Amino acid sequence: MLALEAVDTFYGKAQALHGVSIAVERGEIVSIIGRNGAGKTTALKAAVGLLDCARGRRLLEGADVTAWPPHRLSRAGVSYVPETRRIFTNMTVRENLAMGALAHKPGPWTFARVCDLFPILGERAATSGDALSGGEQQMLAIARGLMSNPKVLLLDEPTEGLAPLIVQTVQNAILAINAAGVSIVLVEQNLRVPLAIAHRQFIIDNGHIVWRGTTADLLQDRATVERYLSI
């Protein structure tokens, strides 16, 4: 569905990604994991066009979309939920969700359906974003990403700072979104989440992909976990 092939990216003159290749298949959940500063968010930004590929290619359903700007990728079915959530705090829940649907074709993810996924959003439809709890803001950010009816959903640290009960709610929602046919690329610092729900894992370290494989393989590879993921 979406892939980076041997991608290099830079922040100014500083190289952030070195020949990174990552792919998510149709109907799959993949996770990019690694320590803080390893390049996880940078990889997502490269995938959605927020960072240019200095070398390598970005592919969407097999087509070369390296030169596409973010808005064109979004309209083609790539949705990004950033770590900072970036909801509109001066707008209501309903208005935030309406913004997510702008300039996109109608599809299965409607206001009613995202409220089925996160019932609290329906209950708080008239509430402004700045009056929501952290967990409610995260649910709103994910729901707004779904309103564009994406083929691929990229989630950056969706459970960061959330209470365990809310983490479980978000985790269950990700599984439900995937079961509905949306491919998912997940970045998470909380390893319990990707190890519980992702089909495949990519470990990134200092801007390099240093390990890739199934979740089952990673769970058996304790040496890799200790080397790249232990604090």
N, C-alpha and C positions, 0 to 999 in steps of 0.2 A: 504493500500500500504506500508506504513512505520510506525513503532510504537516504542515507548519506553514504557516498562512496569516496573514500580516500580524501576526506575534506580537511583542508587547512583553513583556519580562521585567525584573525589578528584583532587586537585592540590597539590601534595605532601601529607602532612598530613591534609590539610584544605579541609573539605567537601564542595563541591560546589552545588551539586544537592542532594535532599533528597526525595527518593521514587517518582521520577517524572514519570508520565504516560501521554503520548501525542500520538495521532494517526492522520494520514491523510488518508482518504479513496480515492478510485479511482475517479478521476475527480473533486476533491475537492480542495478548497483553505482554509487552516487554518492559523491562525496567533497566534504567541506567543508575548504577550505584557507585559509591566511592566516597572518600573523605571530603570534608569541606574544602573548597577551592580546587577540586580535582578537574573540573570542567563539565560538570553535569548540566548546569543551567546554560552554559555556553553552547553545548550540543543541541539543546532544545531550541535556542535562539537561531542557530544555524539552520535547523530543520524547518523553521517557520519563516525564514527570510529576514529576521531582524538583524542577523549578521551575514555579511557576504561570504561566499566561499571563494577564498583566494585561489585555491586549487581544489580539484575534485568536483563532484557533481551532487546535486540534489534531485531525487527522482520521486515522482508521484504516480502510482499505478504504472510504473515502467517508463513514463515519459520524462524527458529531461526538463526540469523546471528550475534549473540553477539560477536563471536570470529573472525569475518571477519575483515581484515585490510581495510583501506580506498580505496586502489586501487581495491580490489575485489568488494567492494560495488559500486564503480564508474562503473565498467564494467557490473555490474548487473542492472544498471539503476538509481543510486542515484547521482545527481549532486549538487555541493555546490558552491555558489557564495559568497565569504567572504565579510565582511564589508569593508576591505581594498582594495578590487577589485583584487589586485595581478596580474594585467596584466603585460606582458613582455614589458617594456618601450623601450627596444632597438630593438624590432621587429615591423614590420608593422602590420596593422590591419589584413590583409590577413594571415600573418604568425601566429598571435595570434589565429585566428580562426582555422587554420590548427592544432595547438597544441591541441586545444580542441577536435579534432576529432581523435587523435592518440589512437590506441589500442582499438577502439570501432567499433562496427558493423555499417555498413551503415544504414541510416534511413531517415525519412522525413526532418530532420533539416540539411540542406545543406548551403553552403556559400550563394547561391542565395536566399534561403528562409529566412535566418536571415537578409539579406540585404533588403528583402521586409518588414520585421518587423521593422528594423531600417535603413531607406534609407541612412542616413548620413554615415553609415559604408561602403556602396558600393562606395559612392563618395570619401571616404578617405581610400580606400583599400591599397594604397601604402604609407600611412602616418605612421610614427613611433608612438608608443604608447605615448611617452613623449611629442608629439606635439598635443595631443588631449586635449580638454577641460574636466573638471570634468564630465560633463554630457555624453560626448562622451565615456569617459573611462568606465563609468557605463554601458552604452549600450553595449560596447565591452565585458565587463565582463559577462553580462547576455547572450549575443550571444555566447560567448565561452562556457559557461555552456550548452547551447542548442546543440552545435555541437557534444556532446557525445550521443545525442538522448536519453535523460533520460526519465524514467517513473515518477520520482519525482525530483522536482527542489527546493532546499532550498536557500532562498534569505535572506541575513543578511543586514539589513538597506539599501535597494537599492535606497532610495530617499534622503539619508542623505546629506545635504549641497547643494542640487540641487535647481535651480530656479523653481518657480511654474510651468512654461510652460514645463520644462523638467520632473518635477514630474508627470504631467499629461500624458506626453508621455510614461514614464516608467509604470505608472499605467495602461494605455491602453494596453501596450505590455504584461503585466502580465495577463490581462484578455484574450488577444488573445492566449497566450501560453496555458492557462488553457482550453480555448475553443477547442484547438487542441488536448486535451486529456492528458496533463501533469498535474499531481497532484502537488500542490505547498504548501510549508511551508514557511511562511513569518514572519520575525522579523522586526518590525518597531517602531521607536520612534515617528514618525509623525502619530498620531492616526487616522487622517482623511483617510489615505490610507487603513489600514486594516478594518476600520469600513465601508468603501465604497465598498470593493471588497471581503473580506473574508466571507466564509459561517459560520465558527465557530471560536471561540476565546478561547485561554488559557491564563490566567493571571498567571504570575510567580512572586513570591516575596520571596527574601532571599532563593532562591533555592527550593522553594515549589510551587506546583501548588495550587493556592488558589481559583480559579474560572474557570469553563469551561461551555460553552454553545454556543448557536447560537448568531450571531451578533444582531439579533432582540431582544433577551433576554437581552443582555448586554446594549443595548441602552435604555431599560426600567429600568435597575437596576442602578439608579443614585448613590445610596449609595456605591455600589461596585466601580464604577468609581471614586468617590471622595476619597475613602479609599486607593485604590491601584494605581491609575493612575494620580491623581492630584498632581501638584507640590506644 
